[in-house]
Amino acid sequence: MEERKVLNLIYDYFEKNKFFESSKTLVEESGIPINKDIINSTFPLQHVLDEYENSSRINISLPNALLLPGDNTYINKASMSLNYITEGENILSTNFSDDRDLILGTAKGKTILIKIPECIDGIKEEQLILNANTYHNHKGGVLDVDINPCRRLFLSGGMDRKIYLTELSYEDKKPLQEWSVHNKYVVRVRWAPSGKSFISGSYDNSVNFFREDKTVTNHYYNVKALKFGGSVEAVCFLKNEDTAVISIRNDHRLHIFNCDDDPYQTRCINMNAIGDNFVSFTAMDICVSPDNNFVTVATDTSRIILYEIKTGQQLLNFYGATNDGFSQPRHCWHPDGHYLYSTSQDNCIYVWEISTQQIVSKLKVHTNVVRHISISDKLKILVSGGYDATAVLWKRV
């Protein structure tokens, strides 16, 4: 690689990581002008180094599912902005149900339930507000929400250290159950695909496993609590099985749990490509591919990594979005498995094609950081919400 390209990549790396004095010194001492066209036409330095590292290992042939090109059906346009439904409160969490229910969790403790029409063309926000329902369960920001895949129930976890189980209804309903099992923020609540169990994760370094009470309808009890060596950042279930993937801050592993009646850890995935135990990033968000063969991890180093679940091998990396150590990146797969969406600190949502790892679109409407995104497999609609107190519905045009 020619010298000016190398220097441009180093400059770009310094700038993205806010080493501004270093980038200034590099320009002054090298005397080589910075060329944005060179930077934009080349993979980032981190990607080049990762590819070199990967090439030094045994050559891994990619599964066919990762090689198939997309058909340009990725979501690409804002269809509707909900500017008033939160009454000025920032949005921290979002979730869709298969029945077109959308939940928004706000920074001041509201959980807002909205029914989304099958076609949102021409729909005005006022029409959605008329039929929406607002819950006031929490006394602090609602950091995560999740809808039961089998029943009209949803979970919420928040800054007040509470977990609530509530009926998914457009009538006023009080919570069915409340738990105070954590002593710091509850950052994750996740249902198992069976709807019979769920997990909560907290910054108190613990996860709690819950199981349905077979003698009482819509009632769950705490089965087990486990402590880790750092804050719980992400929890995700595999498709069609009660197997959970959990990530911990300052831990180089993904922890895999069987969540049957007596939950236990079955194995770990080493997130480092060469199998060492050095911690260079935190897995802030985890998503499973639609075919249940891969898991993606959004990190706090502006990188999304794709692993094969069965082997634990690191297969692909995605770059371009900006997410540093102070970020809370969120991402999701397109239902066809060919595209990936992620938040970024530049207020955009980035879209990659899996087969090429190239950015195919940047979705920009938000005027502040996007805090959360979710996708409806049924409606093919993406929802985003963030610190501009606005929820945006995106679709393919």
Beta strands, then each sheet from edge to edge (+ up, - down):
strand 1: 77-82
strand 2: 91-96
strand 3: 101-106
strand 4: 111-115
strand 5: 133-135
strand 6: 142-147
strand 7: 153-158
strand 8: 163-167
strand 9: 177-179
strand 10: 186-191
strand 11: 197-202
strand 12: 206-212
strand 13: 220-227
strand 14: 232-237
strand 15: 243-248
strand 16: 253-258
strand 17: 264-270
strand 18: 283-288
strand 19: 294-299
strand 20: 303-308
strand 21: 314-319
strand 22: 331-333
strand 23: 339-343
strand 24: 349-353
strand 25: 358-363
strand 26: 370-376
strand 27: 381-386
strand 28: 391-395
sheet 1: 1+ 28- 27+ 26-
sheet 2: 2+ 3- 4+ 5-
sheet 3: 6+ 7- 8+ 9-
sheet 4: 10+ 11- 12+ 13-
sheet 5: 14+ 15- 16+ 17-
sheet 6: 18+ 19- 20+ 21-
sheet 7: 22+ 23- 24+ 25-
end
